[in-house]
Every structure is written in C-alpha cells, then in structure tokens.
Amino acid sequence: MQKYTPFFASALLMCVLLFIVYPHYQYYVDPDGTAYLTISQRYANGDFQKAINGYWSPWSCWLTAGLINLGLQAIPASVIINATGAVGFLYISQSLFQHFGIVRQLEWLFCATLAFFLCYAIFWQSFNDLWECFFLLSGLRLLLDASFESKPVLWVLCGITGTLAYFAKAYSFPFFILNTLCCTYFISKHNKARWLKISAVSIAVMILCSLPWIWLLHNKYGIWTTSTSGSLNMSWYLVGHPQWKEGIGLLLPPAYPDSPYYWEDPWFANGATPHFWDSWHLLALQFLRIGLNIWKFIVSSFQLSVFFIFVAGYAKWALFWRRGVALSKDLKVLMLSFLLFTLGYLLVNFESRYIWYMLPPGMVIGGLTLQNMKSAKWKNILRLVFPVTFLIYPAWEMINMYNKGADEHKIAQQLKQLNIHGTFTSNAQPGPGIQRIERLAYFSGYQLYSLSKQGASRQDILKEMRRYHVNYYFILQPSDEKNLVDGQGQAFPEISNGAIAGFKIFLVNP
C-alpha cells in the first residue's frame, strides 16, 4: 500500500479542493455542458430516442443519469462523475510514473500537481475528456505490461479499454486503432505474426463491443457512423462556418421542442458537410488548416506548460532521429503514443483540453530527462519548476471562471418568478455574451432560437420570430438598443421593467 501513498494523498487533496471551490464554480456551464446535462437528464427520464446522440458521447451522460435517478441534481451529479474520472486519471498517471522509475520526490510533486490541475479540469470540461484519458492511458499501461505479448487476456482488456474510451469521446475510435497497430508493432516487431494477432484481437474486441452503440446511431440518423461530430467538425473548421440546412433562415430552432437550443444536436440544423477530398480548392484549404493547427498545437502546448512543446520536440527527436543512445522498448511505446495522439486533431482543431492525454506521458518524458541531467544544481531547480509550470494556465482560468454562471442561474429564477416562460432570441454577440444566453436557456428551461449569422437587421429578426412564433426578445445590456419597435414604429412592451439586471426583455409574440 505504501507505493500508492502519493495517489491516495493527491486524490484526497483534489477532493478537499473540490469541496472548497465547488460553490464558486458549480454554475460554470459551457455550451458543451448545456448539451451534456440536457442529454443526461433525458437518459434519467427514459427519453432514450432523444438522448441517443451522435455529436455528444454517451459515457458520462449514462453515469450522470444514474446519479440523477438516485436523487441528485444534474450539475452536482456531473461533477461527481467527472471527479471519479479524475481519480482514475490520477491513479493511472501514478502507475506510469512508477513503471518508468520516476524518483519518489518527483513522483510526489507530479501527483500533487495533477491534483491541482484536475480540480481545474473537472470544472473546465465537465464531461468526458478526463474519462477518455483514463481509459486510453489504461490501455497504454496494459501495452507496457511485461507479460502483454504472452497473455491474450490483456489483448482483450486492451480492446475493452478502447471501447470505453470511444464511449467517452468519439476521437478515441480512430486513435485506438492507429495507436494499437503502431505500438504493438514496436512491442512485437521481432515477430510480425504475433504483432498482427495482437492487433487483430484488440481492435476486433473494441469494434465488436462498440457495435451496439453504432447500431443505435444508425437507427437514429440513417447512416453508419461512429459519431456525427467528426464529419461536422471537419467540415466547419475547413470552410470556417457551418452550412445550414435548406429552409433555415436567421434563427436556428432548438434541436427538439424542449431543447435549450440547437446545440443539443447540431446534426439536425446542419446541411452540407464539405470535406477536403471533394475538390482541389478544399484540399488547398485543408493544408492551410493543418498549418494553422500546428500553430494552435504550439499555443495549446504552452497552455499546458512552457516546457511541453520542448518535451514533444525531444520525444520526436529521440524516437526518430537520435543515434547512439538506446531507448527502452517501453519508452519508445510511450513516446510513440504520445506523438500519435496529435495526428487526428491536425485536420480539425486544437485546444489544450484535447491533448490532456499527453500530460502524464509528457511528465514521464520530462521527469526522466531531469533525472539524467548531470548538473545537480539545475536538476534540483527544475524538479520544482517543471511541475509548477503545469499550473500556471489552470490558475489563470480558475480566476476567470470564478462565480461565472451564478448570475445566469439567479436570473433564471427571477424569470420564473415573473412568469416569463417560453421561447426567446437575443442580440447577444458571439463570445461571452452568447455563452451567457446559452447558460440562461439551460438554467431557465426555456428554448433559445440562436442567430445563424450576425449583422441582420432587427426587422428581419422580427420576421423570423413571427415565423417560429418566438415569444421574447432579450437585449443584453449594455446596448445601443433601448426599445424594440415593429415595421410601423409600434413599440413592443418591455416586460422586465428593470427587474432583471443586465437585460431588457420585450414580448413580441404572446
């Protein structure tokens, strides 16, 4: 048990920190979170047809729905589930530290660093990412087991971790296949037949266990797909914007009549999905996108740590170009998986949370480099500095997230007290403004008709509101708009009467 002391101590530290900060971060719900929370509630209510979703992965929603059915509210349930995934992330990270011989002092520092980092990550992305990392890192840890080659049961378990990672986040489906093929080659390249056998078993298990969910997606959307997110995201980032379905004008209807807004399932609002193989022009755009994404990867790396991009560069150099110094087989596998994880995102986009999987392997690579330094002075300094750099960006974001969403939750309660309910749209601009409106839609239970483009005239928006019989127009203050009038100059009644701080609310269609 003593070898697990850093894990238990760090997990306890993380839980204590969560308990302390929870009141100030519980209402931070980003646009993705509104969709996941809505889907979780649908599972809990037994509304499975709407809950099955190709854009948002199901794993955390299933677990959150279970806690909702035990009597918890959706937000605390989701935090508990995400914290459980964080504990798994912490455990498997310590396992990797010990497997690669990270010295005890550095192991303690890394685990403590992760405890603080995960406290931020749990609120920053309240669904799925940490679970995906836990399952993928568990699969990596199985690959590194000394008996992996000779134990088919480990091949099967590896495939099961791939399925669970796919349920947590759809990106894991192609990554698991690529990672398994490449890493098992390094493990068994002396025996090509065994390499193919291990790969075939692990990948086949993963696909077979995933088939029930893939069938459910086919049953709902009418296409064979592992998710709709890959196709939609690639298309949106390639051309720079979605192409809406024919018939959609200025306002995007909610995905379902009781959805907060269209983002619960954007598949139903999306039209064409152009991809780089459709034309030479789009192929050229894809190369430009890859160049931009390389820059975004660099930015995301610095958000993890100022040393992270150098760790990635060292791993690439050591694995492919280094001569004269042997790397252990396990370290080669770790470095290879570390580098492979970025490839799929090169086609789409990068954010720092997308590469959280790389964090523990990056710590291992950096830690081993520090341990091999000849200068005792710099070794001791960097042992302290290196872990701390992983907390700079999270600390900044925690400051920005402090009490965010609390105002929208309060306003939602005020709207209910004023008997304001139904459908609405708003003048909110992309960025923090529209995120406030989206949170308000979730907290209030009302349906937001989002603007499909900016710059439309107020009369065109009113025409669209009449088309869908949208009840209210919310003006987010401060704004140059003081009143709302129709085409004949007739003013619509303001029904908030200054009772809702930061908003003017006009009744357009009773």
N, C-alpha and C positions, 0 to 999 in steps of 0.2 A: 504493500500500500504506500510505502514511503516514496516510491518513484512517481506516484501520481499526486504528491502533495502540491506541486505548482499548479496542476489543473484544478484541484479542489479549492485551493486558496483563491485562485483567479476567478473561478466560477462564482464563488461566494462574493468576492469583491464586485463582480459585474452585477449580481443580483441586488446587492446593497445599493449600488449606484443607481440601478433602475428604479428601485423603490423610492429613492430620494428625489430623482428628477422627474418621475412619471407625471406628477400633477402639472408640470410646466410644459410637457411635450405630448400629452395624450391626444390633443386635438390637431397635432400636425398631421394632416392627411393630404398627401399629394394627389394629383389627378389619377395616377395608377391605383392609389389606395382606395379612392372612392369606388372604383370598379371592383376591386378585390373584395371590399367589405360588402358591397351590394350582392355579389355572387355568393359569398359565404352565407349571407342571410337567406338567399334563395335556396341553397342546399339545406339549411336548417329548417326552412319552411316546407321542404319537399317539392319545391318548384323546379324539378330537375331539367325540364326541357329548356327553360331559360338559363338555368345555372350552367349547363354544359356550354363551354365557351372555347372557341379556337384561338382567341387572341391572348387570353389570360390563363396561365397554367393552373391546374386544379389542386395541387398538393396542399398548400397552406389553407386554401379555401375549405377543403374537406376537414382538416384538423380544426380550423376555427369554427366551422359549423357544428362540430361535435361539442365544443365548449359552449357554444350558444345554446344548444339543446340541453346542456346541464344547468342553464340559468344565467350564464354570463352575458353581458352586453358585447356587441361585436368588437368594439375598439379594445377593451382590456383583453378579450379573448385572443385577438390577433397579436397583441403584444406578448402575451404568454407563449403563444405558439412560436412567434419569431424568436423569443428568448430561448426557447427549447432548442431551436435550430442553432442558435448562437453557442449554446453549451456544447452541442455536438461539434461545431466548428472549432471550439477551443480544445476539446478533447483530442480530436484527430490532428490538430496542429501540434499539440504536445507530443503525440505519438511520433510524428515526423521529426520533431526536434531530437527526441531520444534515439530514434533509429539512425540518425546521421551523426550522433555523437556530439551534439551541441553541449558545451560545458554547462555545468549546473547553474552558475551565476547568470550566464546569458539566457539559459532556458527560463529562469525565473523572470528575468527582465522582459523576455518576449511574451511570456504568458500574461504578465501584468499589463503590458502594452496592449495586448489583444483584448483584455477585459475592458479597458477604457475605450478602445476602438469599437468594440462590439456594442457597447452602450450607445454610441452614436449610430452605428449601422442599424440597430433594431428600430430606431425611430425614422432614420433617413429613408429606408426602404422596408416598409413594414410587412412585405410578403415575399417569399420565395427565394431571393438571391442567396441568403445565408444557408437555406436548406439545400439549394443546388450545390453550393460549395462543399457543404458537409458530405453529401453523397458522392460527389466527384472525387474529393480528397480521400474518402474511404475506399473508393475503387482504386485510386493511386496507391494507397497504403497496402492493399491486397496485392497489387502488382509487385510491390517491393518486398513482399514476404519471401523469406529464404526458400520456402517449400512450394512457391507458387507454380513452378513448372511441373512438379510431380503430383500435384493434388487437384484433380478435376473439380472437386467441390469448391475450390477457391475460384475457378473459372466461372462456375455457375453464380457464386456470390458476387463476383465482379459484374456479371451481366445484370443481376438484380439491382445493384447499386446504380447501374446505368439507367435502368427503368425508373427508379425513384428520382434520380436526378432529372430525367426527362419530364416526369410528372411535376417536379418543382419548377423547371424552366425549360422551354422547348429547345433552346440553343444546345442543350446537352445531348440531344439525339444525334445530330451530325458530329458533334465534337467527340462523343464517346466512341463512335465507330472509328473516326480518324485516330484518336488517341490510343485505342486498343490495338489497331493494326500497327502503328508506328512503335509504340512502347514494347509490345510483345515481340516485335522484331529484334529490338535491342536485347531483350531478355533471352531469346531463343534463336538468334541468328546462326548459331552453330548447328542448328537442327531445323531446317526450313519446314519439314513436315510437321514438327511439333508446333512451330510458330503458327502455321495455318490452322492446325487443330484447335489450339488455344483461342485464337481469334474467332474462328467459326463458332465455337461453343459459347463464348462470352457474348458475341454480337447476336447470335441466334436467340439466346435466352433473353437478352434485352428487348429484341424486336417482338418475340412471342409474348412476353409479359406486357408489352405496350399495346398490342393489337386490340384488346377490348376498348381502350380509350380512343384509338384511331378509328375504330368502327363507329363509336358514338359520334365522333366528329363527322364522319362520312354520312351518318344517318341524319345529322342536323343540317350540314352545309351542302350535301350532294356531291362532294369531291373527296378524293383520297388525299389526305394531308396529315402531317404530324402536328401542324398548327397553321393558323392563318397569319400569325404575327410575322413570320419570316418573309412571306410574299409581300405583305403590306408595308413592312418597314423598309425592305429593299427598294420597293417602288417609290415610297415617299421620299426617302433620302436621295435617291437617284435623280429625280426630277425636281426636288425641292419642295414639293407640296402634294397633298392628296388630290386625286381626280375623283370628284364626287359622282355618285350615281345619277343617271339621267332623271330629271324631274325635281332634283334638289336645287333650290334657289339660294337665297341669302341665309335661311335658317336651316339648321340641322336638327331634325326631330330626334327625340330620345330613341334609344335602341328598342325599347318596349314602352308601352303606355305608362308603366310605373318605374321606369329607369330615371336616375338622376339626370343623365344626359347621354348623348350618343356614344360617349367613350366607353360605356359598359361593353359594347360590342361594335367597334367601328366597321366591321365587315359589312354590315347592312347599309351603311352610308357610302361606302367606297364603290367606285365604278371600275374603270380600267386600272390594271396594275402593270405598267410597262417595266420591262427588265432589260438589262444590258445586251442580251442576246437578240433583242427584237430589231435592232438597227445599228448601223455603224455610228450614227450620231450618239445613241445611248451608250454604246461601247466606249466612245471617247469620254462621255460624261462619267462613266464608271471609273476610268483611270484617274480622272480629276478627283472623284470622290475618294479613291484609295489614297491619293496624295494628301487630301485634306484630313483623312482619317489617321494617317501616320502622324500628322501634327497633333490631332486630338489625342492619340495614344501618348504622345510625349507629355501633353498637358495633364492627362489623367494620371500618368506615372508620377509626375511631380506632386499631384494632389495626394497620392499615397505616401510618398516620401521623396525628399530631394535626392536620395541615393538610388531610388528604384530604377530609374532609366539606366543607370550605370550597372546595376545588378543584372538587368536584362541584357545589356550590351556585353557584359562579361560572360553571361551564360551562353550567348550565341558564339562569342569568340572561343570560349573554352570547349564547346561541344563540336564546332565545325572547323575551326582554324588552328587550334592550339596543337603544337607539336612538341614532343619530348617529355611531356608530363602526363602521366596516365591518370584518367578519371575512373573511379569505381563504376561498375555497371549500374548500381543503384543511383548514383549521382547523375549519370548520363540519362537515365529514365526520368528522373525528377526534372532535369533541365529541359529535356525534350518536351515533356508535358507542359511545363511552364511556358515554353515558347509557342507550342502549338495552339494554346488557348486563344491567342490573339487573332488567329487567321480569319475566322469567320466574321469577326467584327470589322475587319479591314474593308469588307464590302458594304457595311451598313453604317456604323457609327461607334464612337467610344464615349463612355463615361467611366469615372473611376470605379463605380459600383459594378460595372460589367467585368472588371478584372480582379475582384476580391478573391477569386480562386487562386490567383498568383501570389497572394500575400504570404501565406505560410511557406511555400517553396522559396519565395524571394528572401524571406527571413533566414531560411536554412542556407541558401547560397551565400547571402551576405555574412551570416554567422561563421560559416566555415572559412570564408575569406579573412575575416577578422582573426580567427584562431590561428591562421597560418602566417599572420604578419610577423615580421622579425623585430620591429620596434615595439618594445614593451610599453613605452610611453604612449604612442599613438593607439596601440591596441587597447589600453585601459580607457583612453578618452573616447574612442569610437564605440566601445562597448556600451557606453552610456548614451552617446549622441545618436547612434544609429536607431535604437528602438524609439527614442523620443520623437524623431522626425516623422514617425507614422501617426503621431497625434496632433500635429500642427493644423492640418486642414480640418480634421474632425472637430477640433476645439473651436475653430472659426465658424464652422457650420452649426455647431451647437448654440453658439451665441446668436446666430441669425435665426435659428429655429425656435428660440426661447418664446414660449407663450403664443407661438404662431398658431392660428386656427381657433384660439379661445374666443376672439371677437365674433367670428362667424357662428360659432356654437351658441353664443349668447344671443346674437341677432336672430338665429333660427327659432329660439324660444320666444323672443319678442314677436316675431311674425305670427306664431301660433296664437299668442295671447290676443293679437289684434285681429284674429280670424282672417288673416291673409293667407290664402292657400290656392293651389292650382298650378298653372304653367306660367313661365316668365322668360324674358330675354333681357339683355343688358348692353350697356355701352362700354363695358369693361374691355380694356386693351390686352393683347397678349402679354404674358408675364405674370407678375404678382397679382395684378387686378383680376384677370380671368381665373387665376387659381383661387382667389377669394370667393368668386361667384360659384365656382365648381364645388368648393367645400360647403358653401351655403346651400347649394342644391342637395347635397348629400345629407347634411345635418337637419334640414327642414323637411326632407321627404317630398319636395316639390320637383317639378320637371323643368329643366333648363333647355331652351331652344338656342343652341350656340350659333353665333355668326360664322358662316362659312368663309367669309372674307371681310377684310377691314375696308373702310373708306366709303361704305354705302351711305346714301342719303337717308335721312330719318324717315322720309315719306315712303321710300322703298321698303324700309324695315317694317313700317306700319302696314304696308300692303301684305307683306309676308305674315305678319302677326294675324291679320284678318283671315288669311288663307288657312292657317292652322288653328285659329281661334285661341291664340296665346293671350292669357289674361292680363299680365302685368309687364310693365317696362321699368327696369331698375336702372337708375342713374347713379353710378358710383362717384362719390364726391372725393376731392374737388373736381368740378367740371364746369365748362362754359355753359352747359345746358341747365337752364334754370326752370324751364317749363317744357311741356310736350304738347304740341298742337297738331291737329289734323290738316288736311289739304285746304280746308275752308277757314283755317285760322281759329277753329274752336279748340279751346284748351281741354285736355283730359284732366280729370280730378286727381290731385295728389292725395293719396290716402294714408301716407305715413305721418303727415303733419309734424315732421321734425322729430318723431318719436324714435326713429331708427338712426342712430349715429352713423354718418358716413354714406347714407343712401337717401335718395328720393325715389318714391315708388308711385307710379301712375297706373291707374286702372284703365286699360284700353278696351278689353272685351270682357264684360261682366259674365 
